[in-house]
Amino acid sequence: MEPKKSIYHRAGEWGFPFGLYLSCAAAASIFADWFVPLNFIFIVLLLGTPIVVYYFQRRKFIEDDGFTEYAGLWMLGIMLFILGTVVASLVVFLILQYGRPGFIYEQAQAAVDLYSKMPQMQDSEMLQVIKRAIDEKMLPTPIETVFNAFWFITFAGSLLSALTALAAQRPLRRPGRPT
């Protein structure tokens, strides 16, 4: 019989596939303005994230015969998000640096174009700030964007993992026993 693996070992094994999942979601978001159906794919992947995290947590709970504590499942989710976001950050950085180097400025210009068409926004301070940021090249670089996204995703993932860990900890069904 194979010894049971720790949550950290499991997070290490499952972090890379989870990172590929997050990378696909990020790439769909980045290229959605070029190919509109990617918006739908992005939304499906985004809404599927809690299900994927729950799947990994539940899998670990079952592997441990229902004896994984809530804190362990939560830590598994946190580690999945940290490791997965490292993988996704590398992919997103490569896309923003080499695949679409002007993406951040394109999005800011699209916001300016949209707000300029809205009568209530034409004289707004926000529109002027965005225009100034574009003109003076003050928007974040790809690496700054990736680091900000890394911290946001790992923090939000920690909160999400806390919720999915509750669901993953439901009692196991035993054959021959009423539930």
N, C-alpha and C positions, 0 to 999 in steps of 0.2 A: 504494500500500500504506500502510495506516494504521500509524503508529509504535506500538510496544508501550508500554503504560501501566505506570507504576511500581506497586510493591506498595501504596504509600500512596494512589495514585489509585484503584486497584482497591478497597482497603479503604474509601475514601470512598464509592465507588459501591455497594458491597455491604453497607456497614455499616447503612444504613437498613432494607433488607429483612430483614437478620439481626436488627435491633432489633425489627421487627414480629413476627418469629418468637419472640424472647424475651418480648415483651410478651404474646403469646397464651399462652405457657406460664405466665407469672406470673398473668395474669388467670384462667386455668383453675384455678390453685392457690388463688387468693383466693376464688373463687366456688364451689369444689368442695363446700363444706358446704351450699350452697343447692341445688345440682343435682349429684347424685352422679356421673353419667357424666363430669363434668369431671375427676374423679380419673384416669380412664383416659386422657383426652386429655392431661392434664398429664404422666402417665408416658410416654406415647408421644412427646410433644414433648421431654421431658427425655432420653429414651434416643436420640432422633433427633438431638440436638445434635452429637455427634461426627461423624455422617454429613454434616450440613449444613456443618460447618467443613471436613471433608475435601473435600467437593464444591467449595467455593470455592478451597481450596488446590490441588487437582488441576487445576481449571480454569485457574488462573494458571500452573501448571507446564506444562500442555499449550500454553497461549498463548505461552509462552516457549520452545517447542520442546524442553522438557526441560532447560533450562539454568538454572532457578531454583535457587539454593542452598538448603540446608536452613534456614539462618538467615533467608533471605528468606521462605520459606513459614511459618516459625514467627512471624516478625514480622507477616505478613499475618494470621495467626490472632489474634495479640495485638491488633492494631488492630481487627479485626472485633469482638472481644469488647469492647474499650473503646468503640467507636462504637455498637455494638449495645446495650450496657448503658446508655449515655447515653439512647438512645431509650426503652428499656424502663423506665429509672428515672423518666422523665417520666410515662409512662403509669401506672406503679405509684403514683407520688406522687398523681396525679390521682384514681386509684381510692381510695386510702387516705384522702385528704383530703376528697373529695367524694362518691364512690360508696359507700364503706363506712367512714365515719369511726370507727366503733366496733370495727372488725375486730380490732385488736391486743388490746383488752380482752376481746372475745368469745372469742378463742382462749385467752387466759389463764384466763378463767372456765371454759371447757370443760375445760381441763387440771385445774383445781381440782375440778370436778365428777367427772371420771374418777378422779383420785387419791383423792378422798374415799370412793369406793365400794370401794377396794382396802384390805383390812384391814392389809396390811403398809405401806401408805403413809399411813394416816390420821394417825399421829403423827409423820410425817417432817418434818425441818427444811425440806426443799425445798417441801413443801406450805405450810408456814407462811410461807416467803419469798414465794411466789407470791401468797398471800392478802394479805400486807402490801403487796406491790407494787401490787396492784389497789386496795386500800383507800386507800393514800396517793398514788395516781396517779403511780407511779414508773416505769411502763412507758415504753418509748421512743415518741417522737412519730412520725408518718408520715415526716417528713424524716430523722430519725435512722435509722429502719428502712431507708429507701431508700439512704442513704449507706453503711450497713453492708453491705447487699446488693450495692451497686456494687463495693465493694472486694473482697468475697468472690468475686463472679462473675468480675471481671477477673483475679484471682489464679488461681482454679480454671481459668478459660478459658486462661490462659497455659500452665498445665501440660497441659491437654487439647490445646492447639494444638501443643505440642512432640511429642506422640504422633501426632497426625493428620498432622503434617508429615512424619514418617518414612514413613507409609503413602503419602502423596500423591507422594512422590518416587520411587516405583518407576519403572523404565525404561519409556519409551514403546515401543509396538509399531510397527514400521515395515513398510509393505507390502512383501512380497517378501523380507523378512529373517526368518530363524527367531528365535524368542524364547527 
